[in-house]
Amino acid sequence: MNCRDFRKLVSKRMDGEATRPEEETLRLHLESCADCRAFSESLAAIAGLHRGLAELEPRAGLLETIPGPKRFAEHLSIWWKTGIAAAAAAVVLLGIMTGGYVAAGFSAGTSADQAEVSELDYLGAYPPGSLGEALMSPAEGEDDV
Amino acid sequence: MDDRALIRRIGKGDEHAFRILADRYRRPLYNFFLRSGASIEDSEDLLQQLFMKLVGGSYEVREDASFKTYIYRVAANLLIDHMRRSRRADFVDFDSLYGDGETGGARAPAPLPDEEAEASELRERYAAALETLPAPWRAVLELRVTAEMSYKEIAESTGLTVGAVESILFRARERLSGILGEFRAGGAGR
């Protein structure tokens, strides 16, 4: 281990993260290394300076605008109800629009398709000699009765 | 009343408990954001977001973890998101906040005794030295020193590895030590 490794241990020890063997190794090194001792003292001074940093106060009333748990639940409830109402309205609107579209489809199909359907009278005709013709055609002489 | 008792009360809709908890944490958390490099406006915004999350969310505080660890974890996540969005463009320097070692702004008008003046200048230098650190390093330093989180907790909060947390803290301190060492070697009050 070189001095930089020991200085890493100084930082780690400061945070209470060094293991016992690491602490012991460091202690022995610091006894003999003035530079690393100076570093260790420097970090202690830094910790003190950091703790001494002034704390600023947030703007007055900053958190007053945040609803507490009760009001938040009420807000949530209002949003929830509004959301349900909006969703229901959307479903109805969608239903109306879909129904209109389907109906429009039917009516649009009527004029074109009816013409085509009207041309299907040939379906009423049966091939000559078929059972359909035999059943549907008036029997011979029937008209004469 | 301890944090856990307050949390339980908040869970039952107790407004007063929420206000007590907010009062307890608003200042340290605000300073956490500021010292990590967020602007005053952003720090206020982050603080509001944090408490909105607190009041609106379910409290997933583990039995073995303190509320303090939990709330700083939420704060760290918000800060990290903010850093990613802002790309540090609107991050302020510490000197503008702690220029006189107190609340920023005007210098102390009356001359101070030598020792006190040197201490004051050292605090200024320290604040300026902090400013030279990358914002994520400052955030990690704050989580360790102010929030007193362990390496593991910081790693969980930030997504860093424990090794990276250890390394960042060492490098940050090494740099701060170097800057202050230069200052001292050059003599205070230059």
Interface residues (C-beta under 8 A of the other chain):
Chain A: R7 K8 S11 K12 M14 D15 G16 E17 F39 S42 L43 A45 I46 A47 L49 H50 R51 G52 L53 A54 E55 L56 E57 P58 R59 L62 L63 T65 I66 P67 G68 P69 K70 R71 F72 A73 L76
Chain B: I10 G11 G13 D14 E15 F18 R19 A22 R26 R27 P28 Y30 N31 L34 R35 S43 E44 L47 Q48 F51 M52 V55 G56 L97 Y98 G101 E102 T103 L122 R123 Y126 A127 L141 R144 V145 S150 Y151 E166 S167 L169 F170 R173 E174 L176 S177 L180 G181
